[in-house]
Amino acid sequence: MLSSLQQTLLLVVPLLLQLLMLTFAVLIDPYIRKPHRRLLLAIAALILSLIAQNLLESLLQDSNLLRTAVSVYGYCVRPVLLILFICIFDADRRFRPLWIAAAVNAAVYLTAFFSGVAFRFEDGVFVRGPLGWTCHVICLLLIVFHLQQVLFRYRRIRKPEAVIPVFTAVLIVAAVAVDSWILTDYQISMLTAAMVSGSLVYYIWLHLQFVREHEETLRAQQRIRIMMSQIQPHFLFNTLSTIQALIRTDPEKAFDTLETFGTYLRQNIDTINLPDRIPFETELQHVRVYTEIEMLRFPNITMDYKIEDSSFTLPALTVQPIVENAIRHGVRIRSRGVVCVSTRLDKTDHVVTIRDNGIGFDPEAALCGDETHIGIQNVRERIERLCGGSLTIESRPDAGACVTIRIPRGKEQP
């Protein structure tokens, strides 16, 4: 059998090591905001003091006064720790009513020095007074408030990291129940252990928040890069030159072309604020606008659309760049260049095919980021990441090219 000291060490040492590693990680982590860093360090310090309080409470069996002081400290600190967890979730709010509740809780338990209204010790035995459950009630209300806070924040975005604060709240409630009715005389309370676990879990939660925010920033930057890459200077200048020439020969056609060109620019700029995936019909509309301008400049080009399936979504600006490649590097030098955009639904996928009778190109070079072909590698990466789909290319010199996009069925919506 293990001695009492050995049992205590087995409980205390792992908790202390976890707090030490948490403190070290928080201090060196460059991605943690300063308010969160201060909160986590304060939590670690208070939990450390709570461990010391647990140990002292079990050692001070012969001094009612010292044991009362240590117990009062424990009752006062527990609501404070919960408030700090709540502050981590929303570090920009003051939560003054919560701090007032913590102050009321402390005032109730400070009466233990001169009254038994909260608790007292009689011959070394703990006796709970009529207000002895104040800490439990306030902590329960804080947990309920925190859960409401979590549900309100995540009810629209529905991110899985909402499970983390919910798990921490459930863990704390379970620990209080175990301490109150099962392990009433244990040297280290389950609540203290739960607080250590909660601090580690919240540190992980903060990192998940950073990762999500970082990904959103990267997606926004990527949308801007895609939008800018599609508005090529030569395309702008050539289109404006075409409109300028039409003003002299066919003003009505110039007016219509200018309107179409404005629609094209607006659709490109709008991609910054679009969701990750858009309906195929929206993307197809952008393709039609772009090709209408190009066919005005190159009357030898013909577009053919065979749309059998359109009930799916895909990343914005995926089909249009491929059509642009087909026109710029494939068919416009042909006496009769043809680009065909078709869709169909097979057993497993929504299939989009862009086929041309152009001069062909090296598929491997295009997928490896060949600057001659606009963003095909970027298109493939977004299709794989956002849709779980694929992009393949078939092409031979002087035999045209065929680009096939597959979007798995069952992922029609983002």
Secondary structure, 3 states (H helix, E strand, C coil): CCCHHHHHHHHHHHHHHHHHHHHHHHHHCCCCCHHHHHHHHHHHHHHHHHHHHHHHHHHCCCCHHHHHHHHHHHHHHHHHHHHHHHHHHCCCCCCHHHHHHHHHHHHHHHHHHCCCCCEEEECCEEEECCCCCHHHHHHHHHHHHHHHHHHHHHCCCCCHHHHHHHHHHHHHHHHHHHHHHCCCCCCCCHHHHHHHHHHHHHHHHHHHHHHHHHHHHHHHHHHHHHHHHHCCHHHHHHHHHHHHHHHHHCHHHHHHHHHHHHHHHHHHHHCCCCCCEEEHHHHHHHHHHHHHHHHHHCCCEEEEEEECCCCCEEECCCHHHHHHHHHHHHHCCCCCEEEEEEEEECCCEEEEEEEECCCCCCHHHHHCCCCCCCCHHHHHHHHHHHHCCEEEEEECCCCCEEEEEEEECCCCCC
